[in-house]
Amino acid sequence: MNRQALDELKQQISLMGYLQAHDWHPARPLSRGRWMGLCPLHADHQPSFLVDPHKDLFYCYGCGRGGDVIRFAELYHQVKFSQALVLLRQWRGAEPVLQEVTRFYRLQLDRHSEAVAYLYQRGVRSRELIEHMRIGYAPGGCRRGWLTQLGHSLPALRQAGLVTGMGYDAYVHRIVFPLEGNLYGRSLSDAAPPHRFLPGTKGGLYCWDQVRRYPEVILVEGLFDYAALWQAGFQNVTCSLGTHLNARQLGQLCDGPRTVYVTFDADGNGSGQQAAQCLSRSLRERGITARLVSLPEGHDPDSFFVAGGDAQQFHHLLQEASR
C-alpha cells in the first residue's frame, strides 16, 4: 500500500472512533480538544493515555508508546503492520456484508435437517437460545451469487474471507455463530477442520455488553459451552473463544470489581487447567477475584450438560470453586 492509500485509510478511520469502538472511554478533557484515559495497551490504574482527535494521534505516558490509528491497531491486536492494515480495512468495510451473511445463514438453518439435528445432538434445543445467539447454517454453494446480486463485489468478498481465491464459499456445512466483526463456523463433518474464523481478530468477549453488569461472571472457552450454560439459566456467562485471551478481553474482565469463575475444559493433558491457572493469576494481579471451576475429567461445560448434568449440579461446582 502506497503513502496515498495509507493516508486515505487513516482519513476514513478516526482514531477516536476506533478507540471507542474497542471500549476505550475518555476520563477527562484537556486543552485544545485532547483527552486522557486509561491505556488500553497495558494494565493502567491512572489515566495516562493521551488522545488528540484533531491530529488523530495517541501517546501513553505510562508505557511510552504512541502513534496513529495503524500503530494502535498493531499494538492492540499484537500484529504486524501489514496485518493491522487488513484488520482496519475489514473493520471499515466488512460490517454491511457480515450483516447480510448473518441474515442469510439464519434463514438456512431451519431449511436443513442435518443442521438442526447437529444442534440437537450438541444440546442446543431452545429456540430462544438460537435466536439469542443468532445461530445459522452455511450449506455452501449458493452464497456468492446471492451476495453479488446484493451489490457486494467478488474482490470485497474475498478480502472479507467469505469466499476462497477460486471464488467458492469459505463456509461449507458449518453451524455459524456471528461474532463482533467476525464469524465462527463449526463443521458438521469430521473430514473438514472443525473450527473456522474469518481473517482478523476474534474481537472481545462474547455478548460482553449483556454480561458486564453482573458481579459474578462465568468465563468459558467455546460457544457451545456458552450455549449450554445460557440454556441452563446461567445468563452471566461469557466466552473467550479459546483459552488465550487477547488484550481487549482481559481488559473487559478487569473493567470493574467482579468475581470471575474460570470454567475451562478439563482436558486429559491438563492444558485447559494450566491455562485457567495462568489466567486466574493475571486476573488476581489486576485486583479481580478469580475462582477455578473443576469440571469432571474429560468434560467441558457443553459435554457436562449433554451427559446429564443439570443446573443444580453446576451450581454446586461454582460453590466448590468459591471455597
N, C-alpha and C positions, 0 to 999 in steps of 0.2 A: 504494500500500500504506500503510495507516494505522499509527500508532505501535504498536498492539497486535499487528498482524500482523508488524511488524518485530521486536518483542520475542520473539514466538513462534518466528520463524525463527532468531534468534540462540540461543534456548534449545535448539533442535533440532540445531544445528551447533556443536559446541565448537570454539573457536579452535585448541586444541592438536591435536585430531583432524584438523582441516582442514590445518594446517601439516604434520603428519606424513604425511598422505596425499599431500602435494606435496613429499615428500623432505626436509623440514626435520628436522634432528636436534639435540636439545639437547646442548650441550657440557659444561655444568657446572651444578649446582644452586645456588640462592641461598636466602636465608632466606624464610620464610613460603611455601614451596612454589613459588617462582618459578624460572625457568630462563633461562640465557643460551646463545646460539648464534650462528653466523654469520648475517648478514642475507641473506634471500633476495631482497631488493629492490635490492641494489646489490653491486658486487664487494667483498666483505668479506674481510679477511685475518685479523682477530682478532675473537673473539666480541663483538658489540656489540648484539645483538638480544635484548631482554628480553621474556619472556612470563610473564604472570600467569594461570595456568589458573583460579584461583578467580574472578577478575574478568573473564576472557575478554578481556583487553586485551594489546596489544603496544606496545613503543616501541623504536626503534633510536637508539642514541647516536651512530651513525656518520652516518646520512643525515637524522636528525631527524624521521622520520615515525612515526606511531603511530595506534592506534585499535582498533576491534573487528574481527570477522571480515568484516563487509561492507566496511570500509575496506581491509582486507588484500586482499580479492578485487579491489577496484577497482585497487589499486596493482600487484598481482602480475600480473593479466591485462591491465592497461592499458586498462580500460574505464570507462565512466561508471557512476554509481550504479545506474541502472535496469537496465543490463546485468549488473552484478555481482549484483543480486538474482536475475535469471534464471539465471545460472550456479550460484548457490548452491542455488536450488530444484531445478535439474536434478541437481546433484551429490547432493543429499539423496535424491531420489526416482526418478531415471532408471535406476539400475543394474539393478533387477529386470526392468524391461521390456526393457532392452537385451540382457540375457542371454537372454530369451525370443526376441527378434527374431533374435539371432545364431544361435540353435539352429534357428529356422525357416528362415533363409536357407541355412544349411549343408545342411539336408535337401533344399532345392530345387535345389542345384547339379547333381547328377547326374541330375535328372529333366528337365533342359532341355538338349538337344544344342547349342543356339546358344551357351549359356554356356560349355560345355566346349570348343567349337570356338574361341571367342574367346580363352580362356586358352591354348589350344594355339598359336594364332596369335601371341600375345604371349610365347611361350616358356615358359609355366608348364605343365610336363608331369609334374612329380614329385608323386605322391600324398603323399609325406612333407612336401613344401613346402606343399601345400594344407591338410594337417592342422595343420602348424606355424603358418600364418598364419590358420587358421580361415576360409578364403575361402568365401563363399556367393554366392547369386544371388537378386536381387529380381525376380520375374516381374511383380509388380504385380497389383492387382485382387483379392487374396484375403487380405491380411494383417489388415485392420481387423477383420473378423468373427472371425477366429481369436483375435486378442488380446483383444477384448471378451468372448469366451467364457471366456477365462482370468481375467477379472475386472478388466482394465485399462479404465478409463473413457475415453470419447472425448475429453473435455477434457484428460486426462492425456496421451493420445497426441498431441493437437495441441500441447500445451505442450512435449513432448519433440521435436517436429518430425517425427514419424514419419508423420503424416497431414496433409493440407492443411486450410485453413479450410473447404473444401467436404466434407471427410471422405474424400478419395481418398488412396491410397498416395502418399507423397512420393518413394519409391524405386521406379522402374519400369524394367525391362530394364537393370539395373545389376549388375555384379560388385561385391560388397560385402566390405569388409575391416573387421572390428571393431577399434576403437581403444580407448584408455583414456577411457571416458566419452563416446565419440562413434562415428560410423560414417562410413566413406568409401565412396562409390559411384561407380564408373566406368561411364559409359553405353556400351552396345553400339551405340547409334545416333548418327550424325553430326548428326541433327536436334535432339537434346537437348543442353543444356550438358554438357560431358564430365565435370566434377567436381561432386560434391555431398557436403556435410557436414551434420550436424545443427547447429542453432544452438548457439553457445558456443565454448569454447576447443578447439583441436586437441590439447591435452594435452602430454605430454612426448615425448621421443624414442622411436621405435618399438622395442619389446622391449628397453628400456634395461637392465632388471634382468638380462637374459641376456648383455648385451654389456659392461657396465661393468667386468667382471673382466679384460678384455683390455688389454694395454699399448699395443696399436695398434688403432685403430678407424677403419673406413671409413664416412664420412658421405655419404649420397646424398639426392637431392631427393624422389623418389617411391617408392611402394610397389612398383611393377613393377620399378624399379631394384633395390630391396631384394631382391625375389624372384629376379631374375636372378643376383645375386651369391651369395645364400644357396644357390641351387640348384647353383651352380658350385663350392661348397665354402667360400665365404668367410663363415663364421658370426660373424665380428667386425664385421658390418655393421649400421648403424642408419639410420633415415630421419627427416628433419625435416619432411616434408610441405610442401615449399616451400623457397625459398632464404632466407627471413627467419625466423630463429629467435626464439622468444619467450624471456622471461627464464628460465623454468624449463629449457628446452632448453639454453640457453647455460650455465646453472649445472651441469647434468648433465655436459656435456662437460668442465667445469672442476673436477669434484669430486675429482680425483686426478691424479697425474702420468701423462701418456699422450701418444702421438702420434696426431693426427687427420689422416687423409687425406681432404681435402675433394674430393668427386667429383661436382661439379655438371655439368649438361648443357653441352655445347659448342655453345651456340646461335649461329645465324648472326649475330645482332645483338650478340653479346658480353655479354648480360645475365647469363647464368649464370656466366661467368668473372669479371665485375665483382663479383657477389655473393660468389663464392668468395674473391676477394682481400680484400674487406671483412671477411668472417668470419674469415679467416686472421689479419688484423691484430688483431682483437678477441681471438682466442684467444692470440696471442703476448703481447699486453699483460697477459694473465692467467696467464702462465707456462706455457702449453700449447704443445707443439711442433706446428706445423701444416704440412702439405705439400699442395700443389695438384696434383691428378692431371689431366693433359691427355688428354682423350679425342679421337679423330679428329673433325674438324669436322662438325657437324651430328648428332652422336651423343650419346645418353645411355647409361648402363650397360645398360639393357634392350636398346636397339637394337644396341649393340655386340655382345652375345651372339647376338641374333636374326640379325644379319648374318653370323654365322660365327665371331666372336671366341671364344676359349676361355680357360680359367683360366691357362694358361701365359702367354698374351699379356697378360692383365690383370695378372698378377704383374710382368711387365716394365714396365707403366705405373706400378705402385706403386714399383718400383725407380728409375725415372726421376724420379719425384716426390720421392724422398728425397735427390736429389743437390743 
